[in-house]
C-alpha cells in the first residue's frame, strides 16, 4: 500500500510539473513612430481661442503630429508609453485679441518637452486590431501681428487628448503613407523615428493606423477641440514649397484686406 501511495504521489508531481500548459510568449507592437496629419479646419470650443479655426502645418514629411513609442507595447497587455514629439498648426484667419489681430502658430512648448507623454493600449493580434490612446501635451500658441508680423504674446496651454473611439490599426502601411524604414537592432539601438522596421522577430509587428480617427482635446479653461487625424501621406511634389509661400503671404493678404 505504501508503495502504491508513493507511486501515485510521483505521478501527481509529474502531472503538476510537466502536464501544465506552457505560457504563450507575448506578441508585441515594435517601438517606433506614428506620423499623422490633422484634417483642415479644427474649431476650438470655449477657452481663450474660442471660435478660432486651426489648419495643419505639415512638416517636410507631410505630418503635422508625430508620436513615438519609446518601447515595445504588448498586444492585449498593459498600456504602453507614448511621447508626443511634434505638433504644428496655424490659425486659418487672424484672431482678434484685445482689439488687435494676430496670426497664431502652434507647436510644442520647449520648456515642457519631457511632459508631452501618454499611453497607447493595443488589442488584437499580429494581423491588426484596435487601439486607444490618451496623452497630455503643452501647446505653445505664438501670436504674430497680422499686419506688421511683429511677435506678440505667447501662451502655453496644457491639453489632455483622448481617442474618441477605438483606432483601427494594421501592421502594414496604408497606400501612400509616409515610410521611414530601419532595422531592428535591439539593445537600445532602435531608431524611434522609424515606422516600418525590418528584420522583426517572431511575435513582433509594426503599427499603422489603418483608417482616420478622432481625438478630443481639452484645456484647463474649458476649451476643447475634436481633431480628425489620418495616417500622414507623402506630400505631392512642390506642396511644401507652396505651403511656405502661402504662410508667408498670410500677412500680405490681410494687409490688403485691412
Backbone bond lengths (Angstrom), bond angles and torsions (degrees), N, CA, C in turn:
res aa  C-N    CA-C-N  psi(-1)  N-CA   C-N-CA  omega(-1)  CA-C   N-CA-C  phi
1 X - - - 1.458 - - 1.513 110.62 -
2 X 1.312 117.73 -45.71 1.455 120.44 179.56 1.511 110.56 -60.62
3 X 1.374 114.51 -39.14 1.456 118.15 179.98 1.527 110.19 -63.87
4 X 1.337 116.62 -39.65 1.474 120.06 179.91 1.517 111.09 -66.14
5 X 1.348 116.26 -42.08 1.465 119.11 178.54 1.511 111.34 -63.32
6 X 1.359 114.48 -40.02 1.466 118.44 179.65 1.525 109.71 -63.55
7 X 1.327 116.66 -40.80 1.459 120.53 179.53 1.515 111.41 -64.15
8 X 1.331 117.10 -41.54 1.468 120.45 178.16 1.516 111.30 -63.66
9 X 1.355 115.80 -38.42 1.463 119.82 178.17 1.508 111.95 -62.73
10 X 1.332 117.13 -40.01 1.462 121.12 177.84 1.516 110.61 -64.47
11 X 1.357 115.48 -41.22 1.470 119.28 179.01 1.525 111.39 -63.04
12 X 1.341 117.22 -41.49 1.459 121.10 179.92 1.514 111.29 -64.22
13 X 1.346 115.96 -43.10 1.455 120.07 178.93 1.520 110.74 -62.07
14 X 1.340 115.86 -40.67 1.458 120.09 179.80 1.527 110.81 -64.08
15 X 1.353 115.66 -40.82 1.457 120.52 -179.52 1.520 111.34 -64.89
16 X 1.346 116.47 -39.47 1.465 120.15 -179.65 1.517 111.64 -67.80
17 X 1.324 116.91 -39.19 1.457 121.03 -173.93 1.519 112.85 -84.09
18 X 1.337 116.82 -36.25 1.459 120.09 -173.42 1.520 112.05 -104.56
19 X 1.333 115.96 -33.07 1.454 118.86 -173.53 1.513 114.13 -79.20
20 X 1.334 119.94 -13.72 1.464 122.09 -179.38 1.519 110.19 -67.03
21 X 1.353 119.58 138.47 1.464 121.53 -179.68 1.519 111.41 -65.23
22 X 1.321 116.06 142.64 1.466 121.27 -179.91 1.525 109.92 -71.26
23 X 1.324 116.71 144.68 1.459 122.23 178.59 1.525 109.31 -74.11
24 X 1.330 117.81 126.29 1.461 121.48 -178.93 1.520 110.40 -70.34
25 X 1.336 115.65 143.16 1.452 120.06 176.86 1.524 109.32 -68.62
26 X 1.339 118.18 144.12 1.467 120.08 178.72 1.522 110.83 -68.27
27 X 1.327 117.21 151.91 1.455 122.02 172.85 1.522 107.03 -104.22
28 X 1.320 115.80 140.99 1.457 120.71 -165.76 1.521 112.60 -127.80
29 X 1.337 115.57 142.15 1.458 122.19 163.49 1.523 106.65 -86.26
30 X 1.308 116.00 122.07 1.465 121.43 -176.31 1.524 110.85 -68.31
31 X 1.322 116.18 147.18 1.462 120.30 177.14 1.525 109.81 -59.92
32 X 1.308 116.45 152.00 1.461 120.11 -179.05 1.514 111.71 161.73
33 X 1.334 115.93 -163.45 1.465 121.72 -172.59 1.521 111.62 -112.58
34 X 1.335 114.46 154.91 1.464 122.61 171.88 1.526 106.44 -123.04
35 X 1.333 116.29 117.53 1.461 121.52 -179.31 1.524 108.63 -103.07
36 X 1.329 116.38 122.19 1.460 121.71 -173.96 1.531 111.29 -128.42
37 X 1.331 114.84 155.13 1.461 121.34 176.88 1.524 107.92 -128.96
38 X 1.324 116.80 126.43 1.458 120.42 -179.43 1.528 110.77 -81.69
39 X 1.322 115.11 151.10 1.457 121.25 178.67 1.523 110.01 -70.13
40 X 1.341 118.49 141.30 1.471 120.19 177.79 1.530 111.42 -61.18
41 X 1.316 115.40 146.68 1.451 120.85 174.95 1.507 114.18 78.24
42 X 1.324 116.35 70.89 1.458 121.22 177.15 1.531 108.26 -103.11
43 X 1.322 118.77 104.48 1.466 120.06 -179.69 1.528 112.00 -80.21
44 X 1.313 116.85 136.22 1.460 122.32 176.50 1.522 108.66 -91.19
45 X 1.323 116.06 134.96 1.461 121.41 179.14 1.521 109.24 -111.06
46 X 1.321 117.04 114.73 1.457 121.11 179.26 1.518 112.68 79.94
47 X 1.327 115.16 172.82 1.455 120.26 178.93 1.514 112.57 78.95
48 X 1.330 115.08 -170.20 1.467 121.45 -174.65 1.524 111.46 -61.81
49 X 1.331 117.64 -37.22 1.461 120.77 -174.51 1.530 111.62 -106.56
50 X 1.318 116.60 34.86 1.466 121.53 179.18 1.529 110.61 -56.86
51 X 1.330 115.96 129.38 1.448 121.79 178.28 1.512 115.01 87.72
52 X 1.326 117.63 -9.92 1.461 120.03 -179.44 1.531 109.31 -75.95
53 X 1.324 116.46 137.28 1.449 123.29 178.18 1.524 108.74 -102.80
54 X 1.348 116.89 125.33 1.456 120.53 -178.09 1.520 111.07 -109.88
55 X 1.329 114.65 142.22 1.462 122.90 179.04 1.530 109.49 -111.12
56 X 1.337 117.46 151.19 1.466 119.02 175.45 1.524 111.13 -70.14
57 X 1.307 116.86 143.29 1.458 122.57 172.33 1.529 107.17 -112.91
58 X 1.328 118.71 89.86 1.467 120.06 -174.57 1.518 112.62 -63.91
59 X 1.319 114.77 142.54 1.458 120.67 171.57 1.537 108.79 -79.10
60 X 1.335 116.39 -175.49 1.462 120.38 -176.60 1.522 112.40 -60.94
61 X 1.345 117.58 -29.18 1.465 119.55 -178.91 1.530 112.28 -88.05
62 X 1.327 118.12 1.75 1.452 121.22 177.98 1.507 114.78 96.24
63 X 1.332 118.14 -12.57 1.467 121.39 -179.56 1.521 110.56 -88.37
64 X 1.333 116.39 153.52 1.462 119.04 168.85 1.533 110.99 -125.52
65 X 1.334 116.81 4.28 1.465 122.38 172.87 1.517 107.80 -143.20
66 X 1.325 116.04 122.52 1.462 121.04 179.87 1.514 109.71 -123.92
67 X 1.318 115.06 126.93 1.466 122.79 179.27 1.520 107.87 -123.04
68 X 1.324 117.67 139.27 1.459 119.81 177.08 1.520 110.52 -119.83
69 X 1.332 114.63 151.02 1.457 122.81 170.32 1.526 106.09 -103.52
70 X 1.328 119.07 106.77 1.466 120.32 -176.20 1.521 113.83 -74.54
71 X 1.329 117.90 -8.69 1.470 122.09 177.70 1.518 108.23 -147.74
72 X 1.346 115.84 162.07 1.461 120.19 176.75 1.527 109.92 -60.97
73 X 1.341 116.12 151.30 1.463 122.13 177.92 1.533 108.02 -121.91
74 X 1.314 116.23 128.13 1.459 120.09 -179.40 1.517 110.64 -74.51
75 X 1.333 115.72 129.19 1.458 121.08 175.87 1.524 108.78 -72.66
76 X 1.326 115.81 130.71 1.465 123.15 -175.08 1.528 112.26 66.31
77 X 1.323 115.77 22.00 1.452 121.00 178.65 1.517 111.74 -114.97
78 X 1.309 115.82 -157.47 1.460 121.79 -179.32 1.534 110.49 -69.64
79 X 1.334 118.00 155.32 1.467 120.08 176.41 1.523 111.12 -57.95
80 X 1.332 115.79 143.33 1.452 121.38 177.49 1.518 110.63 -105.93
81 X 1.316 116.04 159.53 1.468 121.83 -176.85 1.524 110.36 -78.21
82 X 1.332 116.28 138.94 1.460 122.62 169.60 1.525 108.28 -127.57
83 X 1.332 115.11 158.78 1.465 120.76 -178.62 1.517 108.72 -137.64
84 X 1.327 115.89 129.22 1.466 121.15 175.46 1.523 107.87 -83.26
85 X 1.331 116.81 123.52 1.463 118.68 -177.31 1.527 112.75 -116.14
86 X 1.345 117.91 -9.01 1.468 118.21 178.38 1.517 109.59 -160.72
87 X 1.308 115.70 139.11 1.466 122.47 171.59 1.524 106.85 -148.70
88 X 1.329 116.96 142.58 1.460 120.18 -176.85 1.525 109.64 -149.32
89 X 1.337 116.04 119.68 1.466 123.27 179.29 1.527 109.23 -141.73
90 X 1.337 116.17 163.38 1.459 120.24 173.19 1.521 108.45 -147.72
91 X 1.316 116.29 153.74 1.464 120.59 -179.61 1.531 110.02 -71.58
92 X 1.330 114.67 142.81 1.466 119.54 -179.57 1.523 110.98 -69.31
93 X 1.311 117.12 -34.27 1.464 122.14 -177.62 1.525 108.04 -140.11
94 X 1.325 117.53 162.38 1.466 119.56 178.18 1.523 111.49 -58.96
95 X 1.319 114.98 146.87 1.455 121.82 -176.87 1.530 108.87 -108.59
96 X 1.323 116.27 129.96 1.459 121.71 -179.89 1.517 109.07 -83.67
97 X 1.320 116.73 111.98 1.466 122.07 177.48 1.519 107.82 -127.97
98 X 1.318 115.74 112.46 1.462 120.84 179.81 1.511 113.72 63.37
99 X 1.335 117.76 29.43 1.457 120.40 179.65 1.508 114.51 87.64
100 X 1.338 117.80 -4.85 1.456 121.91 176.85 1.531 109.41 -110.66
101 X 1.330 116.16 150.45 1.457 120.72 -178.03 1.533 109.82 -105.19
102 X 1.338 114.19 131.24 1.457 120.70 -176.81 1.524 110.70 -129.62
103 X 1.347 115.72 142.93 1.457 121.51 164.23 1.529 106.57 -84.51
104 X 1.318 116.13 137.33 1.467 120.58 -174.68 1.518 109.59 -116.52
105 X 1.328 116.09 129.36 1.458 122.09 177.73 1.526 108.60 -120.04
106 X 1.329 116.06 137.93 1.457 121.39 -174.89 1.522 110.14 -118.52
107 X 1.332 115.70 131.33 1.462 121.68 169.93 1.523 107.73 -147.26
108 X 1.321 117.82 -169.21 1.458 121.33 179.09 1.520 110.09 -84.88
109 X 1.318 116.20 138.42 1.458 120.62 177.89 1.524 109.54 -69.43
110 X 1.341 118.91 121.13 1.463 121.36 -177.59 1.527 114.14 -58.43
111 X 1.334 117.34 -25.87 1.465 120.31 -177.03 1.528 112.66 -77.75
112 X 1.346 117.59 -10.75 1.470 120.18 -175.72 1.526 112.84 -124.73
113 X 1.318 117.59 23.57 1.467 119.50 -175.16 1.535 112.35 -60.32
114 X 1.307 117.71 -31.56 1.462 120.38 179.41 1.528 112.49 -76.65
115 X 1.326 116.56 -9.43 1.464 120.53 -177.38 1.530 112.88 -101.16
116 X 1.338 117.23 -0.56 1.465 121.32 -177.90 1.524 109.72 -87.51
117 X 1.327 116.35 73.20 1.462 120.83 -171.56 1.526 111.18 -132.90
118 X 1.328 115.61 166.44 1.454 121.64 177.70 1.503 110.65 -170.72
119 X 1.334 116.28 -156.97 1.464 121.16 -178.19 1.528 109.96 -136.14
120 X 1.324 114.40 154.45 1.459 123.31 175.17 1.521 107.44 -129.21
121 X 1.326 116.53 124.08 1.459 122.31 177.75 1.521 108.06 -108.35
122 X 1.330 116.54 123.84 1.461 121.84 -173.19 1.523 109.90 -116.31
123 X 1.329 116.44 130.83 1.459 121.86 174.54 1.527 109.12 -123.38
124 X 1.332 116.19 161.94 1.454 120.85 179.30 1.507 111.78 123.48
125 X 1.334 115.89 -141.32 1.456 121.72 -179.56 1.529 108.56 -149.96
126 X 1.328 116.75 -164.58 1.461 119.90 -175.55 1.521 113.63 -69.70
127 X 1.329 117.70 -9.47 1.467 120.91 178.68 1.523 112.69 -98.65
128 X 1.332 118.12 -3.61 1.457 121.42 179.71 1.513 112.19 127.66
129 X 1.330 115.18 -173.55 1.459 119.78 -178.47 1.507 110.20 164.76
130 X 1.340 115.52 -136.71 1.457 121.38 -178.48 1.527 110.11 -132.55
131 X 1.326 115.36 160.77 1.464 120.75 -179.91 1.516 108.91 -147.42
132 X 1.318 116.22 156.36 1.463 122.45 171.32 1.519 107.89 -130.31
133 X 1.313 115.49 149.29 1.461 119.11 -178.73 1.513 110.11 -137.32
134 X 1.309 114.67 155.10 1.460 121.82 171.02 1.516 106.86 -149.48
135 X 1.313 116.44 138.40 1.462 119.11 178.06 1.523 110.09 -154.63
136 X 1.305 114.62 162.39 1.458 123.37 176.56 1.518 108.17 -119.10
137 X 1.330 116.28 136.22 1.462 118.91 175.00 1.525 109.08 -142.00
138 X 1.318 114.79 155.38 1.464 121.61 -179.13 1.529 107.74 -105.82
139 X 1.329 115.48 105.00 1.458 121.49 -177.12 1.523 110.44 -87.96
140 X 1.322 115.82 133.15 1.467 121.75 176.60 1.531 108.41 -100.46
141 X 1.327 116.37 118.84 1.457 122.83 178.27 1.530 107.46 -100.40
142 X 1.322 116.40 105.76 1.466 121.99 -178.88 1.517 109.26 -99.27
143 X 1.322 116.50 123.89 1.463 122.45 -176.86 1.519 110.17 -102.40
144 X 1.344 115.34 135.57 1.454 121.83 177.03 1.529 108.29 -128.57
145 X 1.322 115.60 134.24 1.455 120.26 -179.38 1.527 109.78 -55.44
146 X 1.329 116.89 126.85 1.464 121.03 -175.05 1.522 112.60 -67.38
147 X 1.317 117.94 -18.59 1.463 120.85 -179.39 1.523 111.30 -98.37
148 X 1.317 116.82 -51.95 1.469 120.58 -173.96 1.530 112.31 -93.88
149 X 1.328 117.82 -14.39 1.470 123.75 -175.99 1.526 112.97 68.58
150 X 1.325 117.08 7.18 1.468 119.63 178.18 1.527 109.75 -66.60
151 X 1.315 115.28 142.80 1.468 119.30 -179.58 1.522 109.61 -67.69
152 X 1.334 114.25 141.88 1.454 120.57 -179.44 1.511 111.38 -122.00
153 X 1.320 117.57 -147.97 1.468 120.53 -177.76 1.523 112.05 -63.83
154 X 1.328 114.90 155.71 1.467 122.81 174.46 1.518 107.75 -124.67
155 X 1.309 116.96 130.44 1.463 121.53 177.65 1.516 109.13 -121.85
156 X 1.325 116.15 136.71 1.464 122.00 176.30 1.524 107.69 -111.39
157 X 1.320 116.66 124.67 1.459 121.99 -176.88 1.532 109.15 -123.11
158 X 1.319 116.16 127.52 1.467 121.43 175.84 1.527 108.34 -81.08
159 X 1.322 116.31 122.40 1.464 121.56 -175.20 1.529 109.96 -119.40
160 X 1.325 116.12 131.39 1.463 122.25 175.95 1.525 107.99 -104.08
161 X 1.328 116.70 126.01 1.455 121.72 -175.52 1.525 110.27 -122.53
162 X 1.335 116.49 137.40 1.464 121.92 176.48 1.520 108.33 -135.02
163 X 1.326 116.90 151.18 1.457 120.24 175.88 1.520 109.14 -71.62
164 X 1.335 116.13 134.41 1.454 120.82 -177.00 1.522 112.06 -71.41
165 X 1.325 117.46 -26.13 1.463 123.76 179.37 1.526 107.00 -155.38
166 X 1.330 118.45 163.07 1.469 119.77 178.22 1.529 112.01 -54.13
167 X 1.308 115.19 141.34 1.468 122.94 -177.54 1.525 108.88 -96.72
168 X 1.324 117.26 124.09 1.461 120.45 174.99 1.533 109.54 -71.98
169 X 1.342 116.88 135.18 1.466 119.79 179.34 1.518 110.46 -134.50
170 X 1.321 114.57 160.02 1.452 122.07 -179.76 1.528 108.40 -143.72
171 X 1.333 118.13 152.91 1.465 119.51 174.44 1.530 112.67 -76.35
172 X 1.325 116.60 -7.62 1.462 121.24 -177.32 1.524 110.41 -110.05
173 X 1.325 117.80 138.34 1.470 120.26 -178.85 1.514 111.50 -69.82
174 X 1.346 118.10 143.46 1.466 120.82 173.92 1.519 110.21 -69.43
175 X 1.316 115.87 162.80 1.461 121.28 -177.68 1.525 110.84 -57.67
176 X 1.326 115.59 132.46 1.452 121.50 175.76 1.510 115.70 79.46
177 X 1.336 117.67 2.46 1.463 120.64 -175.23 1.524 112.01 -65.99
178 X 1.319 115.39 152.25 1.460 121.21 172.06 1.530 108.13 -63.61
179 X 1.314 116.84 127.44 1.459 121.47 -178.39 1.522 109.43 -120.92
180 X 1.320 115.72 124.39 1.462 121.92 171.65 1.523 106.22 -119.96
181 X 1.317 116.19 107.34 1.461 121.57 -173.31 1.521 110.88 -94.56
182 X 1.329 115.95 144.91 1.451 121.12 177.48 1.515 110.93 -163.88
183 X 1.329 117.33 164.25 1.465 121.43 -178.50 1.523 111.89 -80.38
184 X 1.317 115.12 179.38 1.466 122.47 179.30 1.528 108.95 -119.81
185 X 1.345 117.25 72.30 1.463 119.70 -175.22 1.517 114.20 -75.48
186 X 1.346 117.99 -20.18 1.464 122.49 -176.07 1.530 110.70 59.16
187 X 1.323 115.66 -168.46 1.459 120.44 179.99 1.509 113.89 62.49
188 X 1.349 116.75 27.98 1.453 119.96 179.04 1.511 114.33 79.78
189 X 1.327 117.94 9.31 1.462 121.37 -176.76 1.527 112.80 -102.02
190 X 1.328 118.13 -2.31 1.460 121.08 -178.87 1.526 110.36 -66.81
191 X 1.317 116.61 134.27 1.470 121.65 177.95 1.527 108.37 -78.90
192 X 1.336 119.09 117.87 1.467 120.60 -177.54 1.518 113.58 -70.37
193 X 1.344 118.91 -10.77 1.454 121.34 179.07 1.525 112.34 -87.35
194 X 1.323 117.17 -4.05 1.462 121.35 176.38 1.526 109.07 -78.17
195 X 1.330 116.51 138.84 1.463 118.64 174.71 1.527 112.87 -118.92
196 X 1.323 117.42 -9.47 1.466 121.44 174.58 1.527 107.24 -127.86
197 X 1.328 114.33 94.61 1.461 119.81 -174.38 1.525 109.91 -93.26
198 X 1.325 115.38 134.93 1.464 121.29 179.45 1.526 110.30 -99.37
199 X 1.324 115.96 158.89 1.458 120.78 177.22 1.517 113.98 71.61
200 X 1.331 116.91 29.87 1.459 119.66 179.40 1.522 110.90 -68.49
201 X 1.325 116.08 149.47 1.454 121.88 176.76 1.528 109.50 -78.40
202 X 1.330 115.55 166.30 1.463 119.86 174.57 1.522 109.04 -58.49
203 X 1.326 116.46 137.88 1.463 120.29 179.57 1.500 114.29 84.88
204 X 1.359 118.33 10.68 1.461 122.53 177.32 1.525 108.97 -124.00
205 X 1.332 116.32 140.79 1.468 120.80 179.42 1.519 110.32 -140.35
206 X 1.333 114.93 159.12 1.457 121.31 170.27 1.530 109.07 -81.25
207 X 1.331 115.88 169.41 1.465 121.34 -174.69 1.516 109.94 -133.63
208 X 1.347 116.19 119.77 1.459 121.83 175.73 1.527 108.93 -133.33
209 X 1.337 119.09 126.79 1.467 118.47 167.51 1.525 108.05 -57.42
210 X 1.325 117.07 131.89 1.462 120.00 -174.32 1.520 113.02 -102.80
211 X 1.324 117.42 0.64 1.473 121.25 179.16 1.526 107.75 -155.82
212 X 1.330 117.81 156.16 1.472 119.89 175.26 1.527 110.89 -58.86
213 X 1.323 115.77 150.54 1.462 120.65 179.15 1.521 108.77 -147.50
214 X 1.327 115.96 168.77 1.459 120.82 -177.08 1.523 111.36 -118.86
215 X 1.327 114.93 145.63 1.458 121.18 172.17 1.525 107.88 -124.12
216 X 1.315 115.96 152.61 1.456 121.79 178.93 1.522 108.32 -116.62
217 X 1.327 116.10 117.26 1.456 121.24 179.84 1.520 110.66 -106.43
218 X 1.320 116.93 136.26 1.463 121.48 179.03 1.520 109.84 -129.01
219 X 1.336 115.30 145.45 1.453 121.44 178.19 1.514 111.14 -112.91
220 X 1.334 117.84 170.31 1.462 121.55 -175.55 1.524 113.84 -68.34
221 X 1.346 118.10 -20.73 1.463 120.49 -177.90 1.524 112.45 -93.30
222 X 1.324 116.62 12.39 1.455 119.90 178.22 1.506 114.58 92.57
223 X 1.324 118.22 -5.14 1.453 120.35 177.82 1.514 111.19 -72.42
224 X 1.319 116.44 148.64 1.459 120.61 177.40 1.519 109.23 -145.53
225 X 1.329 115.37 158.67 1.456 121.05 176.91 1.516 108.09 -148.76
226 X 1.335 115.45 133.62 1.458 121.21 174.59 1.520 107.73 -100.31
227 X 1.317 115.91 120.64 1.456 121.56 -174.71 1.518 110.09 -112.59
228 X 1.315 116.63 127.60 1.455 121.55 174.53 1.526 107.61 -95.17
229 X 1.316 115.66 121.83 1.459 121.59 -175.71 1.522 110.31 -114.88
230 X 1.323 115.40 143.99 1.456 122.18 176.49 1.518 108.94 -126.37
231 X 1.337 117.44 152.74 1.462 118.86 171.60 1.516 108.74 -56.34
232 X 1.317 116.51 128.75 1.459 120.04 -176.02 1.521 110.57 -65.97
233 X 1.326 115.53 138.47 1.460 120.78 179.13 1.520 109.29 -112.81
234 X 1.314 115.24 155.02 1.460 120.66 -179.59 1.523 108.76 -62.92
235 X 1.338 118.67 126.76 1.472 119.93 -178.00 1.519 111.91 -68.02
236 X 1.328 115.15 152.61 1.461 120.16 176.09 1.530 109.15 -65.44
237 X 1.321 118.08 151.38 1.481 120.44 178.46 1.527 110.56 -54.71
238 X 1.299 114.97 132.39 1.456 120.20 178.13 1.507 114.80 87.60
239 X 1.337 117.96 -10.16 1.464 120.05 -177.29 1.525 111.11 -62.03
240 X 1.332 117.16 -44.38 1.468 120.53 -177.90 1.527 110.20 -65.18
241 X 1.336 117.00 -38.93 1.469 119.91 177.95 1.529 110.07 -62.91
242 X 1.335 116.61 -45.58 1.463 120.29 179.33 1.522 111.28 -63.30
243 X 1.346 116.03 -38.18 1.456 119.46 178.32 1.523 110.16 -61.70
244 X 1.321 116.86 -44.26 1.459 120.14 179.71 1.513 111.94 -61.80
245 X 1.334 115.77 -41.76 1.461 119.02 177.80 1.517 111.18 -65.07
246 X 1.339 115.89 -37.60 1.464 119.44 -179.94 1.509 111.88 -65.06
247 X 1.341 116.32 -44.14 1.458 119.31 179.89 1.525 111.01 -66.93
248 X 1.335 116.36 -36.76 1.463 119.43 179.56 1.519 110.66 -66.35
249 X 1.345 116.09 -29.15 1.456 119.33 -178.07 1.513 115.22 -88.71
250 X 1.328 116.72 -0.54 1.470 119.11 -179.33 1.521 111.26 -56.85
251 X 1.312 116.27 -48.72 1.451 119.73 -177.45 1.512 112.39 -66.14
252 X 1.350 116.84 -37.52 1.457 120.37 -179.65 1.517 110.56 -62.80
253 X 1.340 117.95 -46.77 1.462 120.62 -178.14 1.516 110.36 -64.56
254 X 1.298 118.21 -36.54 1.456 121.23 -177.78 1.533 110.53 -74.86
255 X 1.331 115.36 -29.75 1.454 118.06 176.83 1.534 109.73 -65.41
256 X 1.348 115.17 -39.02 1.472 118.55 178.38 1.519 110.83 -65.67
257 X 1.367 115.58 -40.66 1.450 119.47 178.54 1.520 111.19 -63.30
258 X 1.340 115.67 -38.12 1.470 119.31 179.48 1.511 110.40 -64.66
